[in-house]
Structures are given as structure tokens and as C-alpha cells.
Amino acid sequence: MVEVVSNLAYHERFERLKQSESAKDALIEELLIKLDALNEEYRTACLDRRREVQFNREMQLKETEYESEIRRTKKIMDSNPFILVLIDGDGMIFQDHLLQNGEQGGKEASGLLASAIRDYVEREVEDLGSDYKIVARIYANTKGLADTCFRAGIVDKPSKVEEFARGFTQSKHLFDFIDVGSGKERADSKVSEILKLHLFDCHCRQILFGCSHDNGYAPVLEEYTTDKAYAGRISLIEGTPFEKELVKLAPYFKATKLERVFRSSKIVVQPPQQQLQQLQQQQQQLQQRQLAFLQQTQAQQIVYQSPHIARTVSSSTTNSSAGSVSTGPLSWVSAATTLSGSPPPTPKATKAAPNEIPRNRSGQRVDPDVKYDRYDIKRVKALKMCNVHFLRGDCGYGSDCTHSHSHKPTSSEMGTLKQIARLAPCRMGSDCSDPRCIYGHRCPAGTPCPYGAECKFPSSMHNFDTTVVRSIKV
């Protein structure tokens, strides 16, 4: 017998089936959504991966370039290493014997300084090969230093210090003695700025700083006491003992003494009376040398330039008035008398030269100004007047002179002739002590000299003070 199933049971089963299908559909839909999300993430990851690969490849290329650039930069930084020697020359004074030797002393000083620096570098500076250079910069008021050394009796004339500076500069390509001129702290400011400039220079491996005489450098050095890297690159050179403020800072830096090069004591200037006595002694010695030179020159003029006079002089002559034989040395006047039988014509009288020589603060001779017509120089030169005859009245050639003795110059021409004579430099330079000297003791071309190194006047006759502070009686 067929079992009768209730409609209600079918409906219940259908509903359960619908719920099961809905759950299946929901599951499938959820899986599809997640799959889409994973596909999107995967696509994004693939893009990121490609970008990362590209980025890494680019970074590897850049890294290679950077490493190459670093190697090039390091090579540049390691090239041309040098040691800077920075000296305040107003207080760090070279040894006396070096200054006294003038230009040659300057050259010797540069050699001693270079040798001392190399010895120090080998002991104290690490990781520095043998191909480094030494740069020396000395800043000083050259004229003031020269005056001080002269007044202290270290040099016999101020120009020796200028010659020393020139010799020091000429001796080596990287050595310079720089004149900063007069003025308070001019050397200090330059030295301080040069120190700051080169302390951060990668090519400068060590700075040897000569400043022991001046407390003014203490604030500059104090800035670097807290940084050992920078403090280690500065070595202090002690000439005179460190001043009070520098003594406190010295432990933060390396220090050395170059006793063969620099003085260890300050210059002591002599009192004025001792200076005057020394100057008088020097003037007497100079006058003796000049007198011997003039006598020798006159003798050479008679012997070599007037052979017929020399032959007459060499034989014994009879003095008609005294009846005796002359055996002593004859002057050009007596030689001319012997030759002609009668005294030569008396030269035209000239105004007696003063017995005082004007000098400036450095002891250099100052030529007084001459009134002359500068447009008339060429014409007066063409007259070929004898300078010695008209300006001194004692031409040694007499009638054999190749220049005119017979012209009667006007007062204007005499002034022009004096200026023409000064166009020739005096052999004794600015130290000349002959009150009747007619030649030039300083370059008449002015400052700056248009002739430069070709000027026939030496450098010691250029650019000096023309203010007369005293006159020396001769």
C-alpha cells in the first residue's frame, strides 16, 4: 500500500535544499571575490617586484658610479699635499747672522727652515708620503722691522733686512716674505685669516704657526681647542717664550722650536745715545772707505786713461822753485803741471757744497730737490758739459776731458745739469757720506718705477722715505 507523504514534508525538504544552495552560492561568490582580490594583489606585487628590480638595477649602477666618484675625489684630495708654515714676522725674528748677510742670508734662512720643517714632519705627522710640499708665508712690516733691527745694532743698515726678504722669497717657489706695510695688527689680521682658510683645506696636512710673541692670537686658537681633529692639525712654533694667554692654550696643540732659524729672545733697541755713537762710528768707517776708493780711482785715471801723464809722473821731476826732486805721489793737478810746464787754467769757481748730509729715519741719504726745467734736459745733455767740472770743480781729466769745460752755463742750465748728474746712481748707494757727491742716491723716476727690474738704480734706492729727520756733519 502506497504511503501518502504530506505536502508539508516536501515543502520543508525544499526549503532545506534552497538554504543549502544559497549557502553554496554564497560560498562560491565569496571565493570568487577573494580570488579577484588575490589576483589584484598578485598583479600589484608583480608590478612592485618589477619596479624593485629596476630600482635595484639603477641603484647598483649609481653605486658603481658613486664608488668611482669617491675614488676620484679621494685621489684628488690626496694629491698635492703640503705643509703650511705661517709666520708673523713682526715678532718671530730670524737669527741675527742670517739678517746680517742680507740677500744671501735670506736664501740660507729658507734652506734652514725647509730642512727643520721636514725633520719635524717626519717625526710628528702620520700618513704623509715624501712627495709633499712646504709652503712658507711670512707676513711683516718690512720697513718697521728693518728700522728696529738697525736701531738695535743687528744690521749695519736697514736695507739689509729688505735684501734678506728678497733673498728668502727668491730662493724657493713656495716661500714668500710678504710686506704688509705699516699699521697696527696688519700682519695679525692677515695671518689669522690665512690660518682659518687653510685649516679646512684637505690638501693642507699640517700648519706650523709662528705666533708665540703675541697674545692677540689666543682667541683665534681657542676656537679649535674643543675639536681634537682640528687642533691636531696645528703645531705652534715657539720663538720667544709663549705669552701668558698662549701658555694656557699650548697643551691643546703640538709645539716645536726651530732654534737654528728664529731668535729665542726679543730685540732690545739701544738707547738713543748708543745709537748715535754707533752711527758716528759707521760714518767714520764709511768715510775712510770712500776716501781710499777715491784715491784709488784717481790713481787709476792718471795711470790708465792718460798714458803720457803717467810716463811724466813716473819719472822724477825737478821743482823749479825749490830745486828739489819730487818723490811722493802726484795729484792730477801736479801731473798736468809737469806735462805742460805751467799750471792748468783754474776751473770756474762753484758754490761750496754744505758739510751736512740730510738723512731719513732709516739713515738713507736724501737728495735735496733741484730747480730745473725738465723740458730742457735733452738740450743740456746735447751740450756735453762736464758734470764733474761744473758741479765739483775738480775734473781729473783736465784738457783731455771729452766733455766741455768752456761752456758758460746759466743758472737754469746748472740746475738741469745737477738733475742730469743724478740720473746716474752713486756707487756708494744711499749710504754715501761725500757732501760734494753729484750723483743720485735714489731713483728719480718716482714710485712705482716705470723701468722695473731694468732700472739702473738698485732696489735699495727705490721706495724709501724722503722725509729728512737729521743731518750728519762730515
C-alpha positions in Angstrom: 0.0 0.0 0.0 1.4 3.4 -1.1 2.5 5.6 1.7 0.9 9.0 1.5 3.5 11.8 2.0 2.4 15.1 3.5 2.8 18.2 1.4 4.3 19.9 4.4 7.2 17.5 4.4 8.1 18.3 0.8 8.0 22.0 1.5 10.3 21.5 4.4 12.7 19.5 2.4 12.6 22.0 -0.4 13.3 24.8 1.9 16.3 23.0 3.4 17.5 22.3 -0.2 17.1 26.0 -1.1 19.1 27.0 2.0 21.8 24.6 1.1 22.0 26.0 -2.5 22.1 29.5 -1.1 25.0 28.6 1.2 26.8 27.0 -1.7 26.2 30.1 -3.9 27.4 32.4 -1.1 30.5 30.3 -0.7 31.2 30.3 -4.4 30.6 34.0 -4.6 32.9 34.7 -1.5 35.6 32.5 -3.1 35.3 34.4 -6.3 35.6 37.8 -4.5 38.7 36.6 -2.7 40.2 35.2 -5.9 39.7 38.6 -7.5 41.3 40.3 -4.6 44.3 37.9 -4.6 44.6 38.4 -8.4 44.8 42.1 -7.8 47.3 41.8 -5.0 49.3 39.5 -7.2 49.3 41.9 -10.1 50.3 44.7 -7.7 53.1 42.6 -6.2 54.3 41.7 -9.7 54.4 45.4 -10.6 56.2 46.2 -7.3 58.6 43.4 -8.0 59.4 44.8 -11.4 59.9 48.2 -10.0 62.1 46.9 -7.2 64.2 45.0 -9.7 64.5 48.1 -11.8 65.3 50.2 -8.8 67.9 47.8 -7.6 69.5 47.7 -11.0 69.6 51.5 -11.2 71.0 51.7 -7.6 73.7 49.2 -8.5 74.7 51.4 -11.4 74.6 54.5 -9.3 76.6 52.8 -6.5 79.2 51.9 -9.1 79.3 55.5 -10.2 79.4 56.8 -6.7 82.3 54.5 -5.8 84.2 55.6 -8.8 83.5 59.2 -8.0 84.6 58.7 -4.4 87.9 57.1 -5.6 88.4 60.1 -8.0 87.7 62.5 -5.2 89.9 60.8 -2.7 92.7 60.7 -5.3 92.2 64.5 -5.8 92.2 65.1 -2.0 95.3 63.0 -1.6 97.2 64.8 -4.4 99.4 67.9 -3.9 99.7 67.6 -0.1 101.5 70.5 1.6 102.7 71.7 4.9 101.9 75.4 5.6 104.4 77.4 7.6 102.6 80.6 8.7 104.8 83.2 10.5 104.1 86.6 12.0 107.4 88.2 11.0 106.9 91.2 13.2 107.7 89.1 16.3 109.2 85.8 15.0 112.6 87.2 14.1 115.2 85.3 12.2 118.6 84.7 13.7 120.9 87.8 13.7 123.6 86.3 11.4 121.0 85.5 8.8 119.7 89.1 8.7 123.2 90.4 8.6 124.0 88.5 5.5 121.3 90.3 3.5 120.1 88.5 0.4 122.4 85.5 0.9 121.2 85.3 4.5 117.6 85.1 3.2 118.5 82.2 0.9 120.3 80.4 3.8 117.3 81.0 6.1 114.9 79.4 3.6 117.1 76.3 3.4 117.4 76.0 7.2 113.6 76.5 7.6 112.8 73.9 4.9 115.2 71.3 6.5 113.8 71.9 10.0 110.2 71.5 8.8 111.0 68.2 7.1 112.6 66.9 10.2 109.6 67.8 12.3 107.1 66.4 9.8 108.8 63.0 9.7 108.5 62.8 13.5 105.1 64.2 14.1 102.8 63.9 11.0 101.4 60.5 10.2 100.2 59.0 6.9 102.1 61.6 4.8 104.4 60.4 2.0 107.6 62.0 0.8 106.0 63.9 -2.1 104.6 66.8 0.0 105.5 70.4 -0.5 106.3 73.1 2.0 104.6 76.5 1.7 106.1 79.3 3.8 104.3 82.6 4.3 105.9 85.3 6.4 103.9 88.5 6.9 105.7 91.5 8.4 106.1 95.3 8.2 109.4 95.1 6.4 110.3 98.8 6.9 109.4 98.8 10.6 111.4 95.5 11.1 114.4 97.0 9.2 114.3 100.2 11.4 114.1 98.1 14.6 117.0 95.8 13.6 119.1 98.8 12.6 118.4 100.7 15.8 119.2 97.5 17.8 122.5 97.2 16.0 121.6 93.8 14.4 122.3 95.1 10.9 124.6 97.9 9.8 121.9 99.4 7.5 118.2 98.9 7.2 118.4 97.8 3.6 120.0 94.5 4.8 116.5 93.4 6.0 114.9 94.2 2.7 117.7 92.3 0.9 117.1 89.4 3.3 113.4 89.4 2.5 114.2 89.4 -1.2 116.6 86.5 -0.9 114.1 84.5 1.1 111.4 85.0 -1.5 113.7 84.3 -4.5 115.2 81.1 -3.0 112.1 78.8 -3.3 109.0 78.9 -5.4 106.6 78.5 -2.5 108.4 80.7 0.0 107.3 84.3 0.4 108.3 87.1 2.7 105.3 89.5 2.3 105.5 93.2 3.3 102.1 94.2 4.8 103.2 97.8 5.3 102.9 99.9 8.4 99.8 99.9 10.6 98.6 98.2 13.8 97.9 94.5 13.6 98.1 94.3 9.8 100.2 91.2 9.9 98.0 89.8 12.7 94.8 90.0 10.7 96.3 88.5 7.5 97.9 85.6 9.4 94.7 84.8 11.3 92.6 84.7 8.1 95.2 82.6 6.2 95.1 80.1 9.2 91.3 79.8 9.0 91.4 79.4 5.3 93.9 76.6 5.2 92.8 74.7 8.3 89.8 73.3 6.4 91.8 72.7 3.2 92.1 68.9 2.6 95.4 69.4 0.8 97.0 71.1 3.8 98.1 68.4 6.2 99.7 70.5 8.9 100.0 74.1 9.8 103.1 75.3 11.7 102.1 78.5 13.3 104.7 81.0 14.5 103.0 83.4 16.9 104.5 82.9 20.3 105.1 86.6 20.9 101.5 87.8 20.5 98.6 87.2 22.9 96.3 88.5 20.2 96.3 85.1 18.5 94.8 83.4 21.7 91.1 84.0 20.7 91.8 82.5 17.2 93.4 79.4 18.6 90.9 79.0 21.4 88.1 78.2 18.8 89.8 74.9 17.9 90.8 73.6 21.4 87.5 71.7 21.7 87.9 69.8 18.4 90.9 67.4 18.5 90.7 66.8 14.8 91.4 70.5 14.0 93.7 71.1 17.0 95.9 68.2 15.9 96.5 69.9 12.5 98.1 73.0 14.2 101.6 73.0 15.5 102.8 76.1 17.4 106.4 77.3 16.7 108.0 78.9 19.8 110.5 81.6 19.1 110.4 84.0 22.1 108.6 82.3 25.1 104.9 81.9 24.7 103.0 84.9 26.1 100.7 84.4 29.1 97.4 83.7 27.2 99.2 81.3 24.8 100.8 79.3 27.6 97.3 78.3 28.6 96.4 77.1 25.1 99.8 75.4 24.3 98.8 72.0 25.8 96.0 71.6 23.3 98.4 71.8 20.3 101.7 70.3 19.2 104.7 72.7 19.7 108.2 72.9 18.5 111.2 75.2 18.5 113.3 76.0 15.4 116.3 77.4 17.3 118.6 77.4 14.2 116.2 79.6 12.4 114.5 82.0 14.8 115.6 84.1 17.7 114.6 82.9 21.2 114.7 86.4 22.7 113.1 89.8 21.9 115.0 92.5 20.1 116.5 95.1 22.5 116.7 98.6 20.9 119.7 100.6 22.1 119.2 103.9 23.8 119.4 107.0 21.5 122.9 107.9 22.8 124.3 104.5 21.9 122.6 104.6 18.6 124.2 108.0 17.8 127.7 106.7 18.8 127.2 103.6 16.7 126.1 105.7 13.7 129.1 108.0 14.1 131.4 105.1 14.1 129.8 103.7 11.0 130.0 107.0 9.3 133.7 107.3 10.1 134.4 103.8 8.7 132.4 104.6 5.6 134.3 107.9 5.0 137.6 106.1 5.3 136.5 103.5 2.7 135.2 106.3 0.4 138.5 108.2 0.7 140.5 105.1 -0.1 138.2 104.4 -3.1 138.5 107.9 -4.4 142.3 107.9 -4.1 142.5 104.6 -5.9 140.1 105.8 -8.6 142.2 109.0 -9.2 145.4 107.0 -9.4 143.8 104.6 -12.0 142.5 107.6 -14.0 146.1 109.1 -14.2 147.8 105.7 -15.0 145.3 104.1 -17.4 143.5 107.0 -19.0 146.3 109.5 -19.5 149.4 107.4 -20.6 151.5 110.5 -21.4 150.9 111.9 -18.0 151.7 108.6 -16.4 155.1 108.5 -18.1 155.8 112.0 -16.9 154.7 111.2 -13.4 156.7 108.0 -13.3 160.0 109.9 -13.8 161.5 112.2 -11.2 160.7 115.9 -11.6 162.5 118.9 -10.5 160.7 121.6 -8.6 161.9 124.8 -10.2 161.2 127.0 -7.2 162.6 124.7 -4.5 165.2 122.9 -6.6 164.3 119.6 -5.1 163.1 116.3 -6.6 159.5 115.3 -6.1 159.3 111.6 -5.0 155.8 111.5 -3.4 152.5 110.6 -5.2 151.3 113.4 -7.5 147.8 114.5 -7.9 146.2 115.1 -11.4 147.0 118.8 -10.9 150.7 118.3 -10.4 150.7 115.8 -13.3 149.2 118.3 -15.6 151.7 120.9 -14.5 154.6 118.6 -15.2 153.2 117.9 -18.7 152.5 121.5 -19.8 155.2 123.3 -17.9 152.7 125.7 -16.4 149.6 125.3 -14.1 146.3 124.5 -16.0 143.6 127.0 -16.2 141.7 127.4 -12.9 138.2 125.9 -13.3 135.3 128.2 -12.8 134.5 128.5 -9.1 131.4 126.7 -7.9 129.5 127.2 -4.8 130.9 125.2 -1.9 128.9 122.2 -1.0 127.4 122.0 2.5 129.2 119.9 5.1 125.9 118.3 6.2 124.2 115.3 4.6 120.4 115.1 5.1 119.2 111.6 6.0 115.8 110.0 6.7 114.7 107.9 9.7 116.4 104.8 8.2 119.7 106.6 7.8 119.4 106.8 4.0 120.7 109.9 2.2 118.0 112.2 0.9 118.9 114.3 -2.2 117.5 117.8 -1.8 115.2 119.0 -4.5 116.7 120.8 -7.5 115.1 123.5 -9.5 115.4 122.6 -13.2 113.5 122.7 -16.5 112.5 119.1 -17.3 111.8 120.1 -20.9 115.4 121.4 -21.2 117.2 118.2 -20.2 117.6 116.9 -23.8 119.1 120.2 -24.9 121.5 120.5 -22.0 122.6 116.9 -22.5 123.5 117.8 -26.1 125.8 120.5 -24.8 128.0 117.7 -23.4 129.1 119.7 -20.4 131.4 118.0 -17.9 129.4 117.3 -14.8 132.4 117.0 -12.5 134.0 120.2 -13.8 130.9 122.4 -13.4 129.4 120.8 -10.3 132.5 119.9 -8.3 135.3 121.9 -10.0 137.8 119.1 -9.9 137.7 117.2 -13.2 140.7 114.8 -13.2 141.0 114.7 -17.0 141.8 118.4 -17.5 142.3 119.3 -21.1 142.0 115.6 -22.1 138.3 115.5 -20.9 136.0 114.6 -23.7 133.3 116.9 -22.3 133.1 120.7 -22.5 134.8 122.8 -19.8 134.4 126.1 -21.8 130.6 126.5 -21.9 129.2 129.2 -19.6 126.0 127.7 -18.2 123.2 129.8 -17.0 121.7 129.2 -13.5 118.8 127.3 -15.2 121.3 125.1 -17.1 123.2 124.5 -13.8 120.0 123.2 -12.2 119.3 121.0 -15.2 122.9 119.7 -15.1 122.6 118.7 -11.5 119.5 116.7 -12.3 121.2 115.1 -15.2 124.1 114.1 -12.9 121.6 112.5 -10.6 120.4 110.2 -13.3 123.5 108.1 -12.7 123.4 106.1 -9.4 126.1 106.8 -6.8 128.4 103.8 -6.3 128.1 104.1 -2.6 124.3 104.0 -2.7 122.1 105.7 -0.2 124.9 105.3 2.5 127.1 107.9 0.6 128.8 110.3 3.0 130.5 112.6 0.5 129.0 116.0 0.9 130.1 117.0 -2.6 128.7 113.9 -4.4 126.8 114.9 -7.5 125.3 111.5 -8.3 121.8 110.2 -7.5 121.1 108.4 -4.2 117.6 107.4 -5.1 115.7 106.6 -8.3 114.5 109.9 -9.8 111.7 108.1 -11.7 109.4 108.0 -8.7 107.1 105.3 -7.4 106.3 103.0 -8.9 109.4 102.9 -11.1 108.4 102.5 -14.7 111.6 100.7 -15.6 111.1 97.8 -13.1 113.9 95.3 -12.9 115.7 97.0 -15.7 116.3 100.2 -13.8 119.9 101.0 -13.3 119.3 102.1 -9.8 119.3 99.1 -7.4 116.3 98.2 -5.3 117.8 99.7 -2.2 117.5 103.1 -3.9 113.7 102.7 -4.6 110.7 103.5 -2.5 112.3 104.9 0.6 111.2 107.8 2.8 112.3 111.2 1.7 111.5 112.9 4.9 114.6 114.4 6.5 114.9 113.8 10.2 118.5 114.6 10.8 121.6 115.9 9.1 125.0 114.3 9.6 128.0 116.7 9.7 131.0 115.4 7.7 
